[in-house]
Amino acid sequence: MRERFYVKLSKSEFALEKVQFLGHMVSAQGVHVDPKKIEAVRTWKTPENVKELQQFLGFANYYNRFVPQYAKIAAPLTNLQKKNTPYKWKPKHQEAVEQLKQALTSAPVLILPDPERDYVIEADASDQAVGAVLMQDQGNGLQPIAYLSKKLHGAELNYPIHDKEALAIVIAFKAWRCYLEGRRTTVYTDHCSLKYLKTQPNLSRRQVRWIDFLETHFHYDIVYKPGHKNKADALSRPAHQS
């Protein structure tokens, strides 16, 4: 016992079909939000000040990998907590709270990644956001492992659409790098030109950096898939369009 790490038998459980871990329930089927947390968010009162809003967003953000479109849905709330922004609660803020509550209380079961199987990413971008979903086929068709969405800021908003689509892919690989390094990954995107990005003769410095990152660390194929067939297409769209 060099590290003096002890386990108390009376507080230990063995051979369980599911376990509670850091606000999640983990079983052979996958990971889902702890039912106690679902009840907590269901009864969460409307934030009346910035501190209460920060508490709600902190809770919601902890479970953002279960929520498609999280960044887009939460945007009115994150904007409201900015410095020097008057705290004026409007219908759009209440709508965002209700949408997050609905998403969290109906969150899907996310399968556990199998390190021996290849991965699939579906990525997409719109004018204001990017989104992606990480999936695997473990014998029951493609199922989600995690969702990701990011609101675009600053110079990103001015990127041409093919660069926004490429950014969605790069962000996904950075977020899920711990899973994807060493495995083959198929990337579905609804922008056809990205399939041929590596072969284009004239690339911007930004594109060169992205390709260098992807080529250095990952084995991947980019496949064109029309937006209406792309699961991630909805992740980057404004909530009112979904």
C-alpha positions in Angstrom: 0.0 0.0 0.0 2.7 2.4 -1.0 0.2 5.1 -2.0 -2.0 4.4 1.1 -5.1 4.1 -1.0 -7.8 2.2 0.9 -11.3 0.9 -0.1 -14.0 0.5 2.5 -15.9 -2.7 1.9 -19.1 -1.4 3.4 -19.2 1.4 0.9 -18.3 -0.8 -2.1 -20.7 -2.4 -4.6 -19.9 -5.2 -7.0 -21.5 -6.8 -10.2 -23.9 -3.9 -10.7 -25.8 -3.6 -14.0 -25.5 0.2 -13.9 -23.6 2.7 -11.8 -24.0 6.3 -10.9 -20.9 8.4 -11.7 -20.5 12.2 -11.6 -24.2 12.9 -12.5 -24.4 10.2 -15.1 -25.8 6.6 -15.2 -23.4 4.2 -16.9 -24.5 0.7 -18.1 -23.8 -1.7 -20.8 -26.2 0.2 -23.0 -24.3 3.5 -22.7 -24.3 6.7 -20.7 -27.3 8.9 -19.9 -28.1 11.7 -17.6 -28.8 10.7 -13.9 -32.6 10.7 -13.4 -32.1 12.8 -10.2 -30.4 15.5 -12.4 -33.3 15.3 -14.9 -35.8 16.0 -12.1 -33.6 18.8 -10.8 -33.6 20.5 -14.2 -37.3 19.9 -14.7 -38.1 21.9 -11.6 -35.4 24.5 -12.0 -36.9 28.0 -11.6 -36.4 30.8 -14.0 -33.1 32.6 -13.2 -33.8 36.0 -11.7 -30.3 37.4 -11.8 -26.9 36.8 -13.4 -25.7 34.6 -10.6 -28.7 32.3 -10.9 -28.3 32.3 -14.7 -24.7 31.3 -14.3 -25.7 28.4 -12.1 -28.2 27.2 -14.6 -25.8 27.5 -17.5 -23.1 25.7 -15.5 -25.4 22.8 -14.9 -26.6 22.7 -18.6 -23.1 23.0 -20.0 -21.9 20.1 -17.9 -24.3 17.9 -20.0 -23.8 19.6 -23.3 -22.5 16.5 -25.1 -26.1 15.1 -24.8 -27.6 18.2 -26.4 -27.6 18.8 -30.2 -27.4 22.5 -31.0 -26.4 23.3 -27.4 -24.3 26.4 -28.4 -27.1 27.8 -30.5 -29.9 27.2 -28.0 -27.9 28.7 -25.1 -26.6 31.7 -27.1 -29.3 34.2 -25.8 -28.5 33.2 -22.2 -24.7 33.3 -22.6 -25.0 36.8 -24.2 -27.1 37.9 -21.2 -24.4 37.1 -18.7 -21.8 39.2 -20.5 -20.1 42.1 -18.6 -22.0 45.4 -18.8 -25.1 43.7 -20.3 -28.3 44.8 -18.4 -30.1 41.8 -17.0 -33.5 42.1 -18.8 -35.3 38.8 -19.1 -37.1 38.5 -22.5 -39.2 35.9 -24.2 -36.2 34.6 -26.1 -34.4 33.9 -22.8 -37.3 32.0 -21.5 -37.6 30.1 -24.7 -33.9 29.1 -24.5 -34.3 27.9 -20.9 -37.3 25.8 -21.9 -35.5 24.3 -24.9 -32.5 23.4 -22.8 -34.8 21.8 -20.2 -36.6 19.8 -22.9 -33.3 18.7 -24.4 -31.9 17.6 -21.0 -35.0 15.8 -19.8 -35.2 13.9 -23.1 -31.5 13.4 -23.6 -30.5 10.3 -25.6 -28.5 7.4 -24.3 -25.0 7.8 -25.7 -23.1 4.6 -26.4 -19.7 4.0 -25.0 -16.9 4.2 -27.6 -15.4 0.9 -28.6 -11.6 1.5 -29.2 -11.4 -1.5 -31.6 -14.0 -0.1 -34.0 -13.8 2.8 -36.5 -15.6 6.0 -36.0 -18.0 8.2 -38.1 -18.3 12.0 -37.8 -21.0 14.0 -39.4 -20.2 17.7 -39.5 -22.0 20.8 -40.8 -21.9 24.5 -40.6 -24.2 27.5 -41.0 -23.6 31.2 -41.0 -23.4 31.4 -37.2 -22.5 28.0 -35.8 -20.9 24.6 -36.5 -22.0 21.2 -35.3 -20.9 17.6 -35.3 -21.9 14.2 -34.0 -19.5 11.3 -33.2 -20.9 7.8 -33.9 -20.0 4.2 -34.2 -21.7 1.1 -35.5 -21.4 -1.5 -32.8 -23.8 -4.0 -34.5 -27.0 -2.0 -34.3 -26.4 0.7 -36.9 -24.8 4.1 -36.3 -25.4 5.4 -32.8 -24.2 8.6 -31.2 -21.3 8.8 -28.8 -21.4 12.5 -28.3 -22.7 15.7 -29.8 -20.8 19.0 -30.3 -21.8 22.5 -31.3 -20.0 25.8 -31.3 -21.2 29.3 -31.9 -18.9 31.2 -34.3 -17.2 34.4 -33.1 -15.2 37.3 -34.5 -13.3 36.5 -37.7 -14.9 33.0 -37.9 -18.2 34.6 -38.8 -16.6 36.0 -42.0 -15.2 32.7 -43.2 -16.5 31.5 -46.6 -18.9 28.6 -46.1 -16.4 25.9 -47.2 -14.0 27.2 -44.5 -16.8 27.0 -41.9 -17.5 23.5 -43.0 -13.8 22.6 -42.7 -13.7 24.4 -39.3 -16.5 22.1 -38.1 -14.4 19.1 -39.0 -11.3 20.4 -37.3 -13.1 21.3 -34.1 -14.6 17.8 -34.0 -11.2 16.1 -34.4 -9.8 18.4 -31.7 -12.6 17.7 -29.3 -12.6 13.9 -29.8 -8.9 13.4 -30.5 -8.5 11.0 -27.5 -10.9 8.6 -29.4 -9.8 9.2 -33.0 -6.1 9.0 -33.0 -5.0 5.6 -34.3 -8.4 4.7 -35.7 -9.9 5.1 -39.2 -12.6 7.8 -39.2 -15.1 8.5 -42.0 -16.2 12.1 -42.1 -19.5 13.0 -43.7 -20.0 16.6 -44.8 -22.6 18.3 -47.0 -20.1 20.5 -48.8 -18.7 18.7 -51.8 -15.5 20.7 -52.3 -14.2 19.6 -48.9 -13.7 16.1 -50.3 -11.1 17.5 -52.6 -9.6 20.1 -50.3 -6.3 18.3 -49.9 -5.8 18.2 -53.7 -6.5 21.9 -54.4 -3.4 23.8 -55.6 -4.1 27.1 -53.9 -4.8 26.9 -50.2 -4.9 29.7 -47.6 -2.6 29.6 -44.6 -5.6 28.7 -42.4 -6.5 25.7 -44.7 -2.8 24.6 -44.7 -2.8 24.6 -40.9 -6.0 22.6 -40.7 -4.8 20.0 -43.2 -1.5 19.7 -41.5 -3.2 19.1 -38.2 -5.5 16.4 -39.6 -2.9 14.7 -41.7 -0.4 14.6 -38.9 -2.6 13.0 -36.3 -5.5 11.1 -38.0 -6.5 8.5 -40.5 -9.6 9.8 -42.2 -11.8 9.9 -45.3 -14.1 12.7 -46.3 -17.3 11.7 -47.9 -19.9 14.0 -49.4 -23.4 13.6 -48.0 -26.3 16.0 -48.8 -27.5 18.1 -45.9 -30.9 16.6 -45.7 -29.3 13.3 -45.0 -26.8 14.6 -42.5 -27.6 14.3 -38.8 -25.3 17.2 -38.0 -27.0 19.5 -40.4 -29.6 20.3 -37.7 -26.9 20.9 -35.1 -25.6 24.0 -36.8 -29.0 25.5 -37.7 -30.8 28.2 -35.7 -33.1 26.6 -33.2 -36.2 28.1 -34.8 -35.3 26.4 -38.1 -35.0 22.9 -36.7 
